[in-house]
């Protein structure tokens, strides 16, 4: 997997919160819906809260909510909050002969990282919100082909 488990869990949680905009969700509710261990999720949610992506509300009916709309929030915002993407600016091997110029390998790798970054900038959390299953978890139904398609 290219991204850490923390990134995966943060994205699942933010998508869940986006699908329940304005409706605070507890760690337990989010954990059950996103299939993330609640102890780990509590740490992820604290990271998201510390950086201002979510806020927590105490008391009855409390929980976590997004601080921005899902149309404003990008996948890159979430990723960089919990495990920032690092670009390759200098030779990772520390070779002085490369100076500030990357070798073809590292230049290519950095370009790939840049493409991922651009894809994540373009992808709004709203684009990832799916209807919930009857079980209340995040999932997507397989698309049903229109009559005459795909057969």
N, C-alpha and C positions, 0 to 999 in steps of 0.2 A: 504494500500500500504506500502511495506517495505521501499521503498526509497522515498526521498523527491521529490516534484514537480521540484525543482531546478535540481536535478540529471536527472530526466526524460527529462527536457528541454535541458540540456547540452548535453545529449546523442543524442537526436534528431538532435540538431544543428551540432554536430561534425560529425555525420553520413552524414548529408546533405553536409557539407563542403567536406567530403571525396569523396562524389560522384561528386563533382565539383572541384577536385584537380587542383590547379594552376589557378583557375578562381575565383577571389575575389567575395564574395557575401555580399550584404548589409544586415543590420538588417531587413529591410523590406522584402527582398527576402527570407531570412531564415525564418522569422516569417510566411509568407504566406505558404511556403512549409511545414513547420513543425507544423503549427497550434498552434503556441505559441504567446501569446500577445506580441506585439513589445516592449512595455515599460518594461515588465519583461525580455524579451529576451536581451534588451540592457544591463541590469545589469548582466545577465548570461555571455554574451559575454565579458563584462569588466572583470569579474572574470577569465574567460579562458585566456584573454589577459595578465592580471597581473601575472598569473602563467606561462606564456610562452607556453601554448598549442596552441594558435592562435596568429596571428599578424594582425594588422589592417593597411590598406593602405588608404591613403587619396586621395582625388581628383577624377576626372572623371575616371571611371573604377575601383574605389577603393572598399574596403570592407574587409571582413575577410577571411583569409586562414589559414590552418593548418600549424604548424611549423615542423611537422614530417609527414612521410607518414602513410597512414592508415594501412600498414603492420607492422609498428613499434609501433603504438599507441594501447593501450589496453583499454578495458572498465574500468578496475580498475584505469588507469591513469586519465580518465575523472571523475569518481566517486570521487576519492580522491582529485581531484582539487577543486570541488565545495562543497562536503559534505563528508569528509573522513569517511571511515568505522572504527568504534571503536571496538577493541577487548576487552573482559572482562578479566582483569588481576588481579583484586581484587574483593572481595565480594561487589557487588553493594549496599548491605544493610549496609555496613560498620561494619559488625559483627566482633569484635576482635577475637572471638573464631575460626573464619575461617582462620585467619592469611593470609598467602600467598596461601593457598589451597582453590580452589573453591569448593563449595558444588556441588553435582551431577547435580542439575538443571542448575546452572550457567556454569559449565564445559561443559555440553551438548549444551547449547546455544552458548558458545564460539566456540565449535567445528563446529556447524552449520554456524556460521559467517565465520569461517576459510574455510569451503567448498565453500561458496559464493565467498570469496576472491580469492580462487584458480580458480574457474570457470571464474571470471572476468579477472584474469591474463592471462588465456589461450585464452580468446576471443579477437581477434584483431578487431579493428574498420572495417577493410576491410571485415571481415566476415559478417558484418551487413549492408553493402552497398547494396541497392536494386535498381533496375531500378525505375525511376520515372514514375508516372502515366501521362496520357495526360494532366491532370490539372497542372502538375509540382510539385505535392506534394509527400512526401515520402509515399510509400505504397507498398505492395507486392500483387501480384496476387495470387489467390489460385492456387495451383498446379493442373494441368489438368492430371487426371490419364491416363496412357498409355492404349491402347486398351487391354481389357481383365483383367485389374486391377480394384479392388475396386467395381465391380458390382456383 
